[in-house]
């Protein structure tokens, strides 16, 4: 079998079988949780291959690594079939990649735009900083949305960017993440959100932003590079992992039997208005308010999963109030050793003891253990899932971190669902992440003293300091707690 044939050269079972069309009664949407990185990758491939008229992609970051190149290849092949492709990327990680983006956008069926772009591109990231210093403060606000939409009837939304660490393909740290596949009427909500961002004044064609992107040529070389990506030595273990994964096999076979049928009134795809990047979006129209209101409605249980958890005064007060009213409040977030942003952990640490005192459960994902597995073998793990479960009935999956940056600075996107089956799946994911083999349970020994307890090699282990975290990480986390920068976290 040719390397990568199971995915990269397979027929289009979803398109042929029509299984991306909702098999449920007219007007309902089918949804499925996708916690597995390999399954999430395969679903994007198959959605691209099933597309007949349009493919609209909106991402904060699209890396130029193995999976980034493989998915770009699928996008290019869809365009070759006559599918109209539109790609909207936040400008933060596009700086320095203008030549590649310009080459991709040179295809007659592909339009590529950058959101909230810096004008001082000739100076790279330094130009971004300088422009911010001289008045471009809106550049601190980024488009953090993620969506992969085919024909306006299939949408993959959630927390994943495009890159190896999001699809269990990185050779060091892999993110534990979560997507929601939506097939049917509700995908139109995601499509409408994309259209609003695509047509916003800060969404501009890459060739208008960068002189490098205007240069002719490079498209053929890019096409050859993308075709060669699947034949590299690094691709072999990834394709072997795809072939062995049962979730991938179901996707490739067009088996979407695990999708739940949801009535229109019970599913909402929501996003911040694009005007938020200029500080011009009313609070009542923003996703943070919708999440706050959903949590306030909890009567029995509120389960939270957030890699970057800085609740702020208002959020902490709400969680404390819920807990004292008898609602079980449980949070899974990254440990100091597992997080990829130490500064955010420092902001979270300021709230840890008061939340514990109010009865809130805190679980911190370990950087190793059962979650630390990739197609390259055992590796480090870091949480990237953003989800909520309320009263075993209401669920949320999206790009929204429970921190000030998601609440007030970046634009975010997510899906609210009222469905016992979907909520049960998220509840199981929370329970699995919180297991002692995967996470440290944080408790309060006495005022000013915390304990971290977990299972290590089959036995219970307790630590009185941040477990597995280096002295440098502890110092930086403590330093952040002294600085007035919470609004930026």
C-alpha positions as CSV (number, residue, x, y, z in Angstrom):
1,X,0.0,0.0,0.0
2,X,1.3,3.5,-0.8
3,X,2.4,5.5,2.2
4,X,-0.6,7.3,3.6
5,X,-3.1,5.6,1.3
6,X,-5.7,5.0,4.0
7,X,-6.4,8.7,4.2
8,X,-4.6,10.6,1.5
9,X,-5.7,8.5,-1.5
10,X,-8.9,6.9,-0.2
11,X,-12.2,7.3,-2.0
12,X,-14.7,9.8,-0.7
13,X,-17.0,7.6,1.4
14,X,-18.8,10.4,3.1
15,X,-19.5,12.1,-0.2
16,X,-20.6,8.9,-2.0
17,X,-22.7,7.5,0.9
18,X,-24.2,10.9,1.7
19,X,-23.7,10.2,5.4
20,X,-22.8,13.8,6.1
21,X,-26.4,14.7,5.2
22,X,-28.5,14.4,8.3
23,X,-30.2,11.0,8.3
24,X,-32.6,12.3,10.9
25,X,-35.9,14.1,10.2
26,X,-35.9,17.4,8.2
27,X,-34.6,20.4,10.1
28,X,-32.6,18.4,12.7
29,X,-28.8,18.6,13.0
30,X,-26.5,15.7,13.8
31,X,-23.6,16.3,16.1
32,X,-20.7,14.2,17.4
33,X,-17.9,14.9,19.9
34,X,-14.4,14.3,18.5
35,X,-11.8,14.1,21.3
36,X,-9.3,12.0,19.3
37,X,-6.8,13.9,17.3
38,X,-6.4,11.3,14.6
39,X,-10.2,11.2,14.1
40,X,-10.4,15.0,14.0
41,X,-7.8,15.0,11.3
42,X,-9.6,12.3,9.2
43,X,-12.9,14.2,9.6
44,X,-11.4,17.3,8.1
45,X,-9.9,15.3,5.2
46,X,-13.2,13.6,4.5
47,X,-15.3,16.9,4.8
48,X,-12.9,18.5,2.3
49,X,-13.3,15.6,-0.1
50,X,-17.0,15.5,0.3
51,X,-17.3,19.2,-0.5
52,X,-19.0,19.9,-3.8
53,X,-19.3,23.7,-4.0
54,X,-17.6,25.5,-1.1
55,X,-15.0,25.0,1.6
56,X,-14.8,27.8,4.2
57,X,-12.0,27.7,6.8
58,X,-11.4,30.1,9.7
59,X,-8.4,29.6,12.0
60,X,-6.3,31.4,14.5
61,X,-3.2,29.4,13.6
62,X,-2.3,27.1,10.7
63,X,1.1,25.6,11.1
64,X,3.4,24.7,8.2
65,X,4.2,21.3,9.6
66,X,3.2,17.7,8.6
67,X,-0.5,17.9,9.3
68,X,-0.7,21.5,8.2
69,X,0.8,20.6,4.9
70,X,-1.4,17.5,4.5
71,X,-4.6,19.5,5.1
72,X,-3.4,22.3,2.8
73,X,-3.0,19.6,0.2
74,X,-6.6,18.5,0.6
75,X,-7.7,22.1,0.3
76,X,-5.7,22.5,-2.9
77,X,-7.2,19.3,-4.3
78,X,-10.7,20.4,-3.5
79,X,-10.0,23.7,-5.4
80,X,-8.7,21.6,-8.3
81,X,-12.1,19.9,-8.4
82,X,-13.8,23.3,-8.8
83,X,-14.7,23.8,-5.1
84,X,-14.6,27.5,-4.2
85,X,-12.3,27.7,-1.2
86,X,-12.0,30.7,1.2
87,X,-9.5,30.7,4.0
88,X,-9.5,33.3,6.8
89,X,-6.5,33.3,9.1
90,X,-5.7,35.6,12.1
91,X,-2.6,37.6,11.2
92,X,-0.6,36.8,14.4
93,X,0.9,33.5,13.1
94,X,0.8,34.6,9.4
95,X,3.6,37.0,9.9
96,X,6.6,35.6,8.0
97,X,4.5,33.2,6.0
98,X,3.3,35.6,3.4
99,X,5.1,34.0,0.5
100,X,3.5,30.6,1.1
101,X,0.1,32.1,1.7
102,X,0.4,34.2,-1.4
103,X,1.3,31.1,-3.4
104,X,-1.7,29.2,-2.1
105,X,-4.0,32.2,-2.8
106,X,-2.8,32.3,-6.4
107,X,-5.0,29.4,-7.2
108,X,-8.1,30.7,-9.2
109,X,-10.5,28.8,-6.8
110,X,-8.8,29.9,-3.6
111,X,-9.3,33.2,-1.8
112,X,-7.1,33.9,1.3
113,X,-7.6,36.7,3.7
114,X,-5.9,37.8,6.9
115,X,-7.7,39.2,9.9
116,X,-6.6,42.3,11.9
117,X,-3.3,42.6,10.1
118,X,-0.3,44.7,11.0
119,X,0.9,47.2,8.4
120,X,4.6,47.2,9.4
121,X,5.2,43.7,8.1
122,X,8.7,44.4,6.8
123,X,9.8,44.3,10.4
124,X,8.1,41.0,11.2
125,X,7.1,40.4,14.8
126,X,9.1,43.4,15.8
127,X,6.9,45.4,13.5
128,X,3.8,44.1,15.3
129,X,5.2,45.2,18.7
130,X,6.2,48.6,17.3
131,X,2.8,49.2,15.7
132,X,1.1,48.4,19.0
133,X,3.4,50.8,20.9
134,X,2.5,53.6,18.5
135,X,-1.2,53.3,18.8
136,X,-2.3,50.0,17.2
137,X,-3.6,48.6,20.4
138,X,-6.3,46.7,18.6
139,X,-3.5,44.4,17.4
140,X,-3.5,42.9,20.9
141,X,-7.0,41.6,20.1
142,X,-6.9,38.4,18.0
143,X,-9.4,36.3,16.1
144,X,-9.3,33.0,18.0
145,X,-12.2,31.3,16.1
146,X,-11.9,27.8,14.6
147,X,-14.2,26.4,11.9
148,X,-14.0,24.0,9.0
149,X,-17.2,24.3,6.9
150,X,-18.1,22.2,3.8
151,X,-20.9,23.3,1.5
152,X,-22.6,25.1,4.4
153,X,-24.0,21.8,5.7
154,X,-21.0,20.3,7.6
155,X,-19.0,22.2,10.2
156,X,-16.2,21.1,12.5
157,X,-15.8,23.6,15.3
158,X,-14.0,23.5,18.6
159,X,-10.6,24.2,20.1
160,X,-8.2,22.8,17.5
161,X,-5.9,24.9,15.4
162,X,-4.2,23.2,12.4
163,X,-0.9,21.7,13.5
164,X,0.8,18.5,14.6
165,X,0.2,19.0,18.3
166,X,-3.6,19.2,17.7
167,X,-3.7,15.9,15.9
168,X,-1.5,13.6,18.0
169,X,1.3,14.0,15.5
170,X,3.9,16.1,17.5
171,X,7.1,14.4,18.7
172,X,7.2,16.4,21.9
173,X,4.0,17.9,23.4
174,X,0.5,17.0,22.1
175,X,-2.7,18.8,23.1
176,X,-5.7,17.0,24.6
177,X,-8.4,18.8,22.6
178,X,-12.0,18.5,21.5
179,X,-14.0,19.2,18.3
180,X,-17.7,19.1,17.6
181,X,-18.8,17.8,14.2
182,X,-22.2,19.4,13.1
183,X,-24.0,18.0,10.1
184,X,-27.3,19.6,9.0
185,X,-29.2,22.8,9.6
186,X,-27.1,24.2,12.5
187,X,-24.0,24.2,10.2
188,X,-25.7,27.2,8.6
189,X,-25.1,29.1,11.8
190,X,-21.4,28.5,11.5
191,X,-21.5,29.5,7.8
192,X,-23.2,32.8,8.8
193,X,-20.5,33.5,11.4
194,X,-17.9,32.9,8.7
195,X,-19.6,35.3,6.3
196,X,-19.8,38.0,8.9
197,X,-16.0,37.8,9.6
198,X,-15.1,37.4,5.9
199,X,-16.9,40.6,5.0
200,X,-15.7,42.6,8.0
201,X,-13.4,45.6,7.2
202,X,-10.4,44.1,9.1
203,X,-10.5,41.0,6.8
204,X,-8.2,41.8,3.9
205,X,-6.7,39.8,1.0
206,X,-3.2,38.7,1.8
207,X,-1.9,40.2,-1.5
208,X,-3.1,43.6,-0.3
209,X,-1.3,43.3,3.0
210,X,2.1,42.1,2.0
211,X,4.3,43.0,-1.0
212,X,5.8,39.5,-0.8
213,X,2.4,37.9,-1.3
214,X,1.9,39.9,-4.5
215,X,4.8,38.3,-6.3
216,X,3.9,35.9,-9.1
217,X,5.0,32.3,-9.1
218,X,5.6,29.8,-6.4
219,X,2.3,28.1,-6.8
220,X,3.7,25.1,-8.6
221,X,6.6,24.7,-6.2
222,X,4.1,24.9,-3.3
223,X,1.9,22.2,-4.9
224,X,4.9,19.9,-5.3
225,X,5.9,20.6,-1.7
226,X,2.5,19.6,-0.4
227,X,2.4,16.5,-2.5
228,X,5.8,15.5,-1.2
229,X,4.7,15.9,2.5
230,X,3.0,12.5,2.6
231,X,6.1,10.8,1.5
232,X,8.5,12.1,4.1
233,X,9.9,9.8,6.8
234,X,8.1,11.8,9.4
235,X,4.8,11.0,7.8
236,X,5.2,7.2,8.1
237,X,4.3,6.8,11.8
238,X,1.4,9.3,11.4
239,X,-0.2,7.3,8.6
240,X,0.4,4.1,10.6
241,X,-1.4,5.6,13.5
242,X,-4.3,6.6,11.2
243,X,-4.6,3.0,9.9
244,X,-4.7,1.6,13.4
245,X,-7.2,4.0,14.9
246,X,-10.8,2.6,15.0
247,X,-12.3,6.1,15.1
248,X,-10.5,7.0,11.8
249,X,-11.8,3.7,10.3
250,X,-15.4,4.7,11.1
251,X,-14.9,8.1,9.5
252,X,-13.4,6.7,6.4
253,X,-16.2,4.2,6.1
254,X,-18.8,6.9,6.3
255,X,-20.0,5.5,9.6
256,X,-21.5,8.4,11.5
257,X,-24.0,6.3,13.5
258,X,-22.7,7.8,16.7
259,X,-24.0,11.3,15.8
260,X,-26.8,12.6,17.9
261,X,-29.9,14.1,16.3
262,X,-30.6,17.6,17.8
263,X,-33.7,19.8,17.1
264,X,-33.0,23.4,16.0
265,X,-34.2,24.9,19.2
266,X,-31.6,22.9,21.2
267,X,-28.4,23.8,19.3
268,X,-26.8,27.3,18.9
269,X,-23.5,28.1,17.2
270,X,-22.4,31.4,18.6
271,X,-19.5,33.8,18.1
272,X,-18.4,37.2,19.3
273,X,-19.1,40.0,16.8
274,X,-16.0,40.7,14.8
275,X,-16.2,44.3,16.1
276,X,-14.9,43.0,19.4
277,X,-11.3,43.3,18.1
278,X,-11.9,47.1,18.0
279,X,-13.5,47.1,21.4
280,X,-16.9,48.0,19.8
281,X,-19.0,44.9,20.6
282,X,-21.8,45.2,23.2
283,X,-21.2,42.9,26.2
284,X,-24.7,41.4,25.8
285,X,-23.8,40.2,22.3
286,X,-20.5,38.5,23.4
287,X,-19.9,34.8,24.1
288,X,-18.6,35.5,27.6
289,X,-22.0,36.7,28.7
290,X,-23.8,33.7,27.2
291,X,-21.4,31.3,29.1
292,X,-21.8,33.3,32.3
293,X,-25.6,33.1,32.0
294,X,-25.4,29.3,31.3
295,X,-23.4,28.7,34.4
296,X,-25.6,30.8,36.5
297,X,-28.5,28.5,35.5
298,X,-26.8,25.4,37.1
299,X,-28.8,23.8,39.9
300,X,-27.0,20.5,40.4
301,X,-23.6,20.3,38.6
302,X,-21.3,22.5,36.6
303,X,-18.3,20.8,35.0
304,X,-15.6,23.0,33.4
305,X,-12.7,22.1,31.2
306,X,-10.3,24.9,30.3
307,X,-6.6,24.8,29.6
308,X,-6.2,28.5,30.6
309,X,-8.4,29.1,33.7
310,X,-8.3,32.6,35.2
311,X,-11.9,33.2,36.3
312,X,-11.4,36.8,37.4
313,X,-13.4,38.3,40.3
314,X,-16.8,38.0,38.7
315,X,-16.2,34.4,37.5
316,X,-14.7,33.3,40.8
317,X,-17.6,34.8,42.7
318,X,-20.1,33.0,40.5
319,X,-18.4,29.6,41.0
320,X,-18.2,30.2,44.7
321,X,-21.8,31.1,44.9
322,X,-22.9,28.0,42.9
323,X,-20.8,25.7,45.2
324,X,-22.2,27.2,48.3
325,X,-25.7,26.7,47.0
326,X,-25.0,23.0,46.7
327,X,-24.0,22.8,43.1
328,X,-21.1,20.5,42.4
329,X,-18.5,22.7,40.6
330,X,-15.5,20.8,39.2
331,X,-12.7,22.3,37.0
332,X,-10.1,20.5,34.9
333,X,-7.2,22.7,33.8
334,X,-3.5,22.4,33.2
335,X,-0.9,21.9,35.9
336,X,2.0,24.2,36.1
337,X,4.2,21.4,34.6
338,X,1.8,20.8,31.7
339,X,0.8,24.2,30.7
340,X,2.3,25.9,27.6
341,X,1.7,29.4,29.0
342,X,3.2,29.7,32.5
343,X,2.0,33.3,32.9
344,X,-1.7,32.1,32.7
345,X,-1.1,29.5,35.4
346,X,0.2,32.3,37.6
347,X,-3.1,34.2,37.1
348,X,-5.0,31.0,38.0
349,X,-3.0,30.4,41.1
350,X,-4.3,33.6,42.6
351,X,-7.8,32.1,42.7
352,X,-7.0,28.5,43.6
353,X,-7.2,28.6,47.4
354,X,-10.4,30.7,47.6
355,X,-12.2,28.4,45.1
356,X,-11.1,25.3,47.2
357,X,-12.3,27.0,50.4
358,X,-15.7,27.4,48.7
359,X,-15.9,23.7,47.8
360,X,-14.9,23.9,44.1
361,X,-13.1,20.8,42.9
362,X,-9.8,21.5,41.1
363,X,-8.0,18.9,38.9
364,X,-4.7,19.8,37.1
365,X,-3.7,17.6,34.1
366,X,-0.3,16.0,34.5
367,X,2.3,16.4,31.7
368,X,2.7,12.7,31.5
369,X,0.7,9.5,32.0
370,X,-2.1,8.0,30.0
371,X,-2.9,11.2,28.1
372,X,0.7,11.6,27.0
373,X,0.5,9.4,23.9
374,X,1.1,10.2,20.2
375,X,1.7,8.3,17.1
376,X,5.4,8.7,17.9
377,X,5.0,6.9,21.2
378,X,4.8,8.3,24.7
379,X,5.1,12.1,24.8
380,X,4.1,15.1,27.0
381,X,0.5,16.2,27.2
382,X,-1.1,19.6,27.6
383,X,-4.8,20.3,27.9
384,X,-6.4,22.4,25.1
385,X,-10.1,21.4,25.4
386,X,-12.6,24.2,26.2
387,X,-16.0,22.8,27.3
388,X,-18.8,23.0,29.9
389,X,-21.4,20.5,31.1
390,X,-24.3,21.8,33.2
391,X,-26.8,19.6,35.1
392,X,-26.1,16.6,32.8
393,X,-28.1,18.3,30.0
394,X,-26.5,21.4,28.7
395,X,-23.2,21.3,26.9
396,X,-20.8,23.8,25.4
397,X,-17.7,23.2,23.1
398,X,-15.7,25.9,21.6
399,X,-12.6,28.1,21.4
400,X,-13.4,30.0,24.5
401,X,-10.9,29.8,27.4
402,X,-12.2,30.7,30.8
403,X,-9.8,33.6,31.1
404,X,-9.9,37.5,30.6
405,X,-8.3,37.3,27.2
406,X,-11.1,35.2,25.8
407,X,-13.7,37.3,27.6
408,X,-12.6,40.8,26.7
409,X,-9.9,40.8,24.0
410,X,-10.0,37.9,21.5
411,X,-13.0,36.9,19.4
412,X,-14.2,33.4,20.2
413,X,-16.7,30.9,18.9
414,X,-18.6,27.9,20.3
415,X,-21.7,25.7,20.3
416,X,-24.3,25.3,23.0
417,X,-26.3,22.1,22.9
418,X,-29.2,20.8,25.0
419,X,-28.9,17.1,24.7
420,X,-28.5,14.4,27.3
421,X,-26.3,12.2,25.1
422,X,-23.9,14.9,24.1
423,X,-23.8,16.1,27.7
424,X,-23.1,12.6,28.9
425,X,-20.2,12.3,26.5
426,X,-18.7,15.5,27.8
427,X,-19.3,14.4,31.3
428,X,-17.3,11.2,30.6
429,X,-14.5,13.3,29.1
430,X,-14.4,15.4,32.2
431,X,-14.3,12.4,34.5
432,X,-11.6,10.7,32.4
433,X,-9.4,13.8,32.5
434,X,-9.9,14.2,36.2
435,X,-8.9,10.6,37.0
436,X,-5.9,10.3,39.4
437,X,-3.8,8.6,36.7
438,X,-4.2,11.7,34.5
439,X,-4.6,14.7,36.8
440,X,-3.5,16.0,40.2
441,X,-6.4,16.6,42.6
442,X,-5.7,19.9,44.4
443,X,-6.9,20.2,48.0
444,X,-6.4,22.6,50.9
445,X,-4.4,21.3,53.8
446,X,-4.7,24.5,55.8
447,X,-4.7,28.2,55.0
448,X,-1.8,29.0,52.7
449,X,-0.9,25.3,52.1
450,X,-2.2,23.2,49.2
451,X,-1.8,19.5,48.5
452,X,-1.6,17.8,45.1
453,X,-2.7,14.1,45.0
454,X,-2.5,11.7,42.1
455,X,-1.8,8.1,41.2
456,X,1.7,7.5,40.0
457,X,2.6,3.9,38.9
458,X,-0.3,2.5,40.7
459,X,0.2,4.2,44.0
460,X,-1.2,7.4,45.6
461,X,1.4,10.2,45.8
462,X,1.0,13.6,47.5
463,X,3.0,16.7,47.0
464,X,3.1,20.0,48.9
465,X,4.6,21.9,46.0
466,X,3.6,22.2,42.3
467,X,4.3,18.6,41.1
468,X,6.8,18.0,38.3
469,X,7.3,21.7,37.7
470,X,10.8,23.1,37.4
471,X,12.1,25.8,39.7
472,X,12.1,28.2,36.8
473,X,8.4,27.6,36.1
474,X,7.6,28.1,39.8
475,X,9.5,31.4,39.9
476,X,7.8,32.7,36.7
477,X,4.4,31.7,37.9
478,X,5.0,33.5,41.2
479,X,6.3,36.6,39.5
480,X,3.2,36.9,37.4
481,X,1.1,36.9,40.5
482,X,2.8,40.1,41.6
483,X,2.3,41.9,38.3
484,X,-0.9,43.8,37.3
485,X,-1.4,41.9,34.0
486,X,-4.5,39.7,34.7
487,X,-6.5,41.5,31.9
488,X,-3.9,40.2,29.4
489,X,-4.0,36.6,30.5
